[in-house]
């Protein structure tokens, strides 16, 4: 698989994928269908409780992998199985090749196994002059094309039936029909000969059960059963992370695996293999069975307090299924061998920093992967941590280092923003910049950029602060940098709405940017320093709630600060108090103030809604904004409201081709509603959507939900 040397070259790879019209259509159709099928499959199931059980089991297994391996080995050997432990990929491949040589093997058939992809087993065996045939339909196709898988469950999802038709026609020497059913029959006929001729079968394993020495394999094709039963020798290769204590643990994971992978309640085949079974052509009429456990750094990762959670992964591929970036470019561009969000992480540990250094930037931090992960892995958080580690190992990029230094100095940061008001004058055209300075202009023309406000919110607050003598409760406002200096009218609208309810409002002047942008760039220390700054700014505020109008800020302040400052002296309790008070604007107005339709003059204006990623997934705020829109206007639902708009802070700068494509898709869906107003709960999303709308000249009024409510107050 091609490995880009730098981010510029990697971006060229992205553009190549975007130009593949079939890939785009296929991935779109799959993404929409998957969401619907998954929802149906999980209907009536307590999904969070199930994920919690899987996470607990996997966490226990990874902490006790040595004891479980010992128990499994003892039980498997009782049943005539040979158990091997390979320290790395080279040793695993060598063990399997030796088994083949010792048994005079000529042909080897394989069923689908990501672990064998990890070790590049096929290449090794072919170099040793073995005839190796993949028998999973998708794997067989990509083997003939000399490609790696583009999905962990559906390896050939990137190919059309016409590409497969051409491939099979070349294989058989006959002009074949493009009907998928007929092509599948051709594959079955061709592979039957290999099953009959094979001396050895190699499989993976979804589960290795310590209590009875059994392995479990979940598939949707019968090839795995033929691979493990027809030849006289069976070798299973599995990472040590596939060990589970009991059969019931595996059965629990099986409730989530097929539902998460393909939206099925259960796969077509679940096979349990316990020991060297009868085999007429084997020595003593017994099959020879081997299990090769692969470490490849896993035992070391198990000791890493943060990254050990990656072993909760059940290899369902759901993190790719819902990823807006994967949907655009596919697995060959968003992975090395393992793909999707988990692939960005596993590549670093299994294949090295050089293979991962570009990949880890290709995460928009929308949280979609985390919201569906069967093991509850904090995938976006781990990717941000990897960026920090790579920067730490290789030196901080100049732009990242500079931004970190600026954000750590609030007065300098705010002074630069104030200076920007004067510096933008030659480029200002109404609320937008007419053009960008040359150094920032390249590839960013797909949206207009806003101007810095003439007067920031912090300078306006004193004049609009409501005087309340006996308040029902008190709030402090967190503005972040964008709403303070670019969109102060959003904060003013919030004050107008809140002030109607006998609430005392404060705005601590020492607050600054939440720090998320610099964390996304991998500057961890600056992120910590900025977090301390904001916690200190609100420590003396006499408030019951800290209300923010930015979904990304709210998520970072509430969920991220606790982790960032957990080990910082003097901040453990302070950050707990701070984070506990954080609430997003829509939840505060809807749930705390309890506004109703009686508070508004309901407008007949059709209003579309963009559900900001951090609001709906990280904070789980779903219905409140929609209810508020319905109170003040005519809510017009659009397709895929909760799919990312493509902003992602620094992502839009690093990958403008991806960002603009996501923006275009989002605005097309919204325009289809015929609404002329669009609201969101995040100033970053508003910046992106408003700027894109201006370039498209669609006459869409894009505002914060607070502005909609303020305009329609009775």
LINTAUR-V815614 format. One record per helix or strand of 3 or more residues. SS is the DSSP state (@ for helix, = for strand). FROM is the first residue (numbers start at 1). TO is the last residue. Records with the same first field share a line. If there is no record, write none. Layout:
# LINTAUR-V815614
SS->FROM-TO / FROM-TO
This chain:
# LINTAUR-V815614
@->7-18 / 21-41 / 47-63 / 65-78 / 89-102 / 114-119 / 121-127 / 137-144 / 161-172 / 180-197 / 223-229 / 240-242 / 247-262 / 283-285 / 298-302 / 307-312 / 318-321 / 324-329 / 340-351 / 353-356 / 359-361 / 368-372 / 379-394 / 398-408 / 410-423 / 425-427 / 438-441 / 457-464 / 480-485 / 488-499 / 516-520 / 524-539 / 551-564 / 572-581 / 585-592 / 597-599 / 613-618 / 623-632 / 651-654 / 656-671 / 683-696 / 705-711
=->81-86 / 107-110 / 131-134 / 200-203 / 207-209 / 214-219 / 233-239 / 269-273 / 288-294 / 473-478 / 503-506 / 545-548 / 582-584 / 606-609 / 677-680 / 701-704
